[in-house]
């Protein structure tokens, strides 16, 4: 067995009604003034105000920035950082999906160490602890509440830059499935598939370990069992809790095992055409799973049985069965079948392939991948 390491350097609270633990978490952080980073939808719904009121109820004032967009930009990080600094706050709360969490992590870096978030691109650039951060996910998808990544769009390059550091992992994560009940069906589908891709790619990664495999397998079990139910009825709290817990485990898995070609290729799709991240992942997934089938070492059958409603046995299983299952699942969840359906055009493929090859995920994809392969895969997914 190869050498591996891991740690879970945070406190995670999961359960119905656990949002009520926010003031307690803030006090444990030693925070005296909170700053909530969220999006316009949650602001309109009053959830941002509810969090602020809960903090103010224990004598902790809270300000908010609610302008995060689907694919958050360098400019948004700059605006949020300025607002945080002007507020006088000393800790951050990320409330929402992956976008507010990516912005909050970036603000935590830039507000502490200065400069632009572009200066921290890659790994090993964050010099130390960031501004203390509490993460409260309202979607079951990104797992960003437990990951060491912040992904920010740099429009000057049409590029999604990634900041990687274990210092980015929030101090606390509060996962309340009641916050998932208002998600639109399209968001539930895209985020749910995104979480499943995190688990699947971490499980198949060349950097996988027994620890990441354990997290990925439990994530696939929970997501496979609950994704259809949750999509059908977002008020099904049992399904919502299964999804948000599965997303959590998937996030832990890929923090230590990385991902693969799906994520390497989906980031340029979002950067060039503003396609939601989860949708881009879902469309590319069957094509990449088919491409990686030559490298399968028996894990495809396990993945199939976690996701399928009807188990398969080793003597009858073929890798194409997993590909067909993923195509069927996308159709059931209303995910477009091709890149062309979401406005992607082939004239950008060369630049997109160049950006995809810059991703560290290419190196741990189970099947070796060249730029020529990437171009062929984009063409097939179009």
GIWOLIN-V395223 format. One record per pair of residues at least 24 apart in sequence whose C-alpha atoms are under 8 Angstrom apart, sorted by the first residue. I is the first residue (numbers start at 1). J is the second residue. If there is no record, write none. Layout:
# GIWOLIN-V395223
i: {I;I}
j: {J;J}
This chain:
# GIWOLIN-V395223
i: {4;6;6;9;9;10;10;10;10;10;11;11;11;12;12;12;12;13;13;13;13;14;14;14;14;15;15;15;15;16;16;16;16;17;17;17;18;18;18;19;19;19;19;20;21;22;22;22;22;23;23;23;25;25;26;26;29;29;31;31;31;32;32;32;32;32;33;33;33;33;33;33;33;34;34;34;34;34;34;34;34;34;35;35;35;35;35;35;35;35;35;35;35;36;36;36;36;36;36;36;36;36;37;37;37;37;37;37;37;37;37;37;37;37;37;38;38;38;38;38;38;38;38;38;39;39;39;39;39;39;39;39;40;40;40;42;48;62;63;63;68;68;68;69;70;70;71;71;71;71;71;71;71;71;72;72;72;72;72;72;72;73;73;73;73;74;74;74;74;74;74;76;77;77;77;77;78;78;80;81;81;81;84;85;90;90;91;91;91;92;92;92;92;93;93;93;93;94;94;94;94;94;95;95;95;95;96;96;96;96;97;97;97;97;97;97;97;98;98;98;98;98;101;101;101;101;102;102;102;102;102;103;103;104;105;105;105;105;105;106;108;108;118;120;121;121;121;121;122;122;122;122;123;123;123;124;124;125;125;126;126;128;129;129;130;130;132;132;133;133;133;134;134;134;134;134;135;135;135;135;136;136;136;136;137;137;137;137;138;138;138;138;138;139;139;139;139;139;139;139;140;140;140;140;140;140;140;140;140;140;140;141;141;141;141;141;141;141;141;141;141;142;142;142;142;142;143;143;143;143;143;143;143;144;145;145;145;145;145;146;146;146;146;146;146;147;147;147;147;148;149;153;155;158;158;158;159;159;159;159;159;160;160;160;175;175;176;177;177;177;177;178;178;178;180;180;180;181;181;181;181;181;182;182;183;185;185;185;186;186;188;188;188;189;189;189;189;189;190;190;190;190;190;190;191;192;192;192;192;192;193;193;193;194;194;194;194;194;195;195;195;195;195;196;196;196;196;196;197;197;197;197;198;198;198;198;198;199;199;199;199;199;200;201;201;201;201;201;201;202;202;202;202;202;202;202;203;203;203;204;204;204;205;205;205;205;205;205;205;206;206;206;206;207;207;207;207;208;208;208;209;211;212;212;212;212;212;213;215;215;215;215;216;216;216;217;218;218;219;219;219;219;219;219;220;220;220;220;220;221;221;221;222;223;223;224;224;224;225;225;228;231;258;258;259;259;259;260;260;260;260;260;260;261;261;261;261;262;263;264;264;264;264;264;264;265;265;265;265;267;268;268;268;268;269;269;272;272;273;273;275;279;279;280;282;282;283;283;283;283;283;283;283;284;284;284;285;286;286;286;286;287;287;287;287;288;289;289;290;290;290;291;292;292;293;293;294;295;295;296;338;338;339;339;340;344;345;346;346;349;349;350}
j: {209;211;256;169;171;169;170;171;172;173;171;172;173;172;173;174;175;172;173;174;175;174;175;176;245;175;176;177;241;176;177;178;241;176;177;178;174;175;176;136;174;175;176;54;174;51;54;55;174;54;55;58;134;172;55;134;132;171;60;90;91;60;61;89;90;91;60;61;62;88;89;90;91;60;61;62;63;89;90;91;92;93;62;63;64;65;84;87;89;90;91;92;93;62;63;64;65;66;92;93;94;95;64;65;66;68;80;92;93;94;95;100;101;103;104;64;65;66;67;68;94;95;96;100;65;66;67;68;69;95;96;100;66;67;68;96;95;89;87;89;99;100;103;99;99;276;99;152;153;270;271;274;276;277;99;100;102;103;151;152;153;152;153;154;155;117;118;152;153;154;155;103;103;106;107;117;107;116;107;107;110;111;111;111;131;132;131;132;133;131;132;133;134;133;134;135;136;133;134;135;136;137;135;136;137;138;136;137;138;139;137;138;139;140;141;142;144;137;141;142;143;144;135;144;145;150;144;149;150;151;152;150;152;133;130;133;150;168;170;150;132;133;161;163;161;162;163;164;161;162;163;164;163;164;165;164;165;163;165;165;167;167;167;168;167;168;170;171;170;171;172;170;171;172;173;174;170;172;173;174;173;174;175;176;174;175;176;179;175;176;177;179;180;179;180;183;187;188;191;244;180;188;191;192;195;240;243;244;245;246;247;190;191;192;193;194;195;196;244;247;278;191;194;195;247;251;195;247;248;249;250;251;252;251;169;170;173;248;251;170;173;248;251;252;255;251;252;254;255;255;255;271;271;268;271;272;267;268;271;272;355;267;268;271;244;245;241;237;240;241;244;235;237;240;234;235;240;234;235;236;237;240;234;235;234;231;232;234;333;334;230;231;234;227;231;333;334;335;276;277;278;279;282;335;278;223;227;243;247;278;278;281;282;277;278;279;281;282;223;246;247;250;251;220;223;224;247;250;262;281;282;285;250;251;253;254;259;249;250;251;253;254;303;254;258;259;260;262;365;250;253;254;257;258;259;260;253;257;299;299;365;366;257;258;259;260;364;365;366;257;364;365;366;256;257;258;364;256;257;258;257;253;252;253;254;256;257;253;249;250;252;253;249;250;253;303;246;249;245;246;247;248;249;250;246;250;303;306;307;246;306;307;246;247;307;306;307;308;306;307;333;333;361;364;361;364;365;361;362;363;364;365;366;288;361;362;365;288;361;356;357;359;360;361;362;352;353;356;374;356;352;353;355;356;344;352;348;352;343;344;342;335;336;339;330;335;330;335;336;337;338;339;381;338;339;381;326;323;324;326;327;323;377;380;381;377;322;323;319;320;323;367;366;367;319;320;367;366;367;366;381;382;381;382;382;382;382;379;382;375;378;375}
